[in-house]
Amino acid sequence: AAFRLARKDRATAPRAEFKAVSGGEIKLEDAGNRVTLCGAYFGNVDEGQDVLEKGSVDKSLSERLPKRLIKLFDRHETGLGEIDRAWIDGPRLWVSGLIPDNAQGSEFRSLVKSGLLGHASIGYVPIQAKRDTVDGVPVRRLVEIKLFEVSGVIWPMNELAEGVMLK
């Protein structure tokens, strides 16, 4: 049976959001069994007028990653597997996971190889945010998010991060 929130709870439940980052380099190594994605770029204003603060994913990485609760997805629709590694390199959040040897994994590999899935995106729920302005433009600073998944996607929202690499 599918889990459904009671009607009174649906109105106040946090809603999942998605934030995509783009890139250019795609590498295929080791027959495409592992994918490495830059899921987030910290500190810049994206096209959604959000700034993902450095440290915003720390709690998710320390609590959710060891429990394998951060998933690898294809376009935020199809679950492929689990993210088993994550690290922060300067302003970037990198994640890595194994691509399954099934029909979904094969399609994902093909789309990445073709360049169609050249970007990455995170699925999350904002936990703590604050309003601010950058160069006179109102922005939302995401101070803490609960990270659920990282996807290969077609359209980016944040132009500064690297894309999808197959290893």
C-alpha positions in Angstrom: 0.0 0.0 0.0 1.3 3.5 -0.9 2.0 5.8 2.0 -0.3 8.9 2.0 -0.4 11.7 4.4 -3.8 12.5 6.0 -5.5 15.5 4.4 -4.8 17.8 7.4 -1.0 16.8 7.2 -0.6 17.3 3.5 -1.0 21.1 3.7 1.8 21.5 6.2 4.2 18.7 5.0 7.5 19.9 3.5 7.5 19.8 -0.3 10.4 18.3 -2.2 12.4 20.7 -4.4 14.9 20.1 -7.1 18.0 22.0 -8.0 20.0 21.2 -11.1 23.7 22.0 -11.9 25.2 21.9 -15.3 28.6 20.9 -16.6 30.6 20.0 -19.6 32.9 17.0 -19.0 31.5 13.4 -19.3 33.9 10.5 -18.9 33.3 6.9 -19.4 35.6 4.5 -17.5 35.4 0.9 -16.3 32.6 0.1 -18.7 30.3 2.6 -17.1 29.6 0.8 -13.9 29.9 3.8 -11.7 28.6 7.3 -12.2 30.0 10.4 -10.5 27.9 13.6 -10.4 28.4 17.1 -9.1 25.0 17.4 -7.4 25.4 20.9 -6.1 27.4 24.1 -6.3 27.6 26.2 -3.2 27.6 30.0 -2.9 26.2 31.3 -6.1 22.7 32.5 -7.1 21.0 30.0 -9.4 18.1 30.5 -11.8 15.6 29.8 -9.0 17.0 32.8 -7.0 18.4 30.4 -4.4 21.9 30.2 -2.9 22.9 26.8 -1.5 25.1 27.6 1.5 28.2 25.5 2.1 27.4 23.3 5.0 23.8 22.9 4.0 24.2 19.2 3.2 26.6 18.3 6.1 23.9 16.8 8.3 22.4 14.8 5.4 25.8 13.4 4.5 26.7 12.5 8.1 23.3 11.0 8.9 21.7 9.8 5.7 24.7 8.6 3.6 25.8 5.9 6.0 22.3 4.5 6.1 22.2 4.5 2.2 19.2 6.9 2.3 20.6 9.2 -0.6 19.6 7.6 -3.9 20.8 7.8 -7.5 17.9 8.7 -9.8 17.4 9.2 -13.5 15.6 12.6 -14.2 14.0 12.6 -10.7 11.7 9.8 -11.9 13.4 6.5 -11.9 15.4 5.2 -9.0 18.6 3.5 -10.1 20.5 2.7 -6.9 22.2 4.2 -3.9 24.8 6.9 -3.6 27.7 5.2 -1.7 30.2 8.0 -1.7 30.0 11.8 -1.3 32.6 14.5 -0.8 32.9 18.3 -1.0 35.6 19.7 -3.2 35.8 23.5 -2.8 32.3 24.8 -3.8 31.1 21.5 -5.2 29.2 18.5 -3.7 30.3 15.3 -5.6 28.5 12.0 -5.2 29.1 8.6 -6.7 27.1 5.4 -7.1 27.0 2.2 -9.0 24.7 2.0 -12.0 22.7 -1.2 -12.0 23.1 -3.8 -14.8 19.4 -3.7 -15.8 17.3 -2.0 -18.4 17.1 1.3 -16.5 20.8 1.4 -15.9 21.5 0.6 -19.6 19.2 3.5 -20.7 20.8 5.9 -18.2 24.3 5.0 -19.5 23.2 5.5 -23.1 21.7 8.9 -22.3 24.8 10.0 -20.5 27.1 8.8 -23.3 25.0 10.6 -25.9 25.3 13.9 -23.9 21.6 14.2 -23.3 22.0 13.7 -19.6 24.9 16.1 -19.2 23.8 17.7 -15.9 23.0 16.7 -12.4 20.3 17.7 -9.9 19.5 17.2 -6.3 16.1 16.3 -4.8 15.8 17.7 -1.3 13.5 19.3 1.3 14.6 22.7 2.7 15.0 22.5 6.5 16.4 26.0 7.2 16.4 29.0 4.9 16.6 32.7 5.2 15.8 35.7 3.0 18.6 37.9 1.7 19.6 40.1 -1.2 22.5 39.7 -3.6 23.3 42.7 -5.8 19.8 44.1 -5.0 18.0 40.9 -6.0 16.0 39.0 -3.4 17.3 35.4 -2.8 16.6 32.5 -0.5 19.7 31.2 1.3 19.4 27.5 1.9 21.2 27.0 5.2 20.2 23.3 5.7 18.5 20.8 3.4 17.5 17.2 3.7 19.1 15.5 0.7 17.1 12.6 -0.8 18.5 11.9 -4.2 20.9 13.0 -7.0 19.8 12.7 -10.6 21.2 12.9 -14.1 19.0 15.5 -15.8 18.7 17.3 -19.2 18.1 20.9 -18.0 20.3 22.7 -15.5 19.4 25.3 -13.0 22.9 26.1 -11.8 25.4 26.8 -14.6 28.6 26.6 -12.5 29.1 22.9 -11.5 30.5 19.9 -13.5 28.1 17.4 -15.0 27.8 13.7 -15.1 30.9 11.5 -15.4 30.8 7.7 -15.9 33.6 5.8 -14.4 
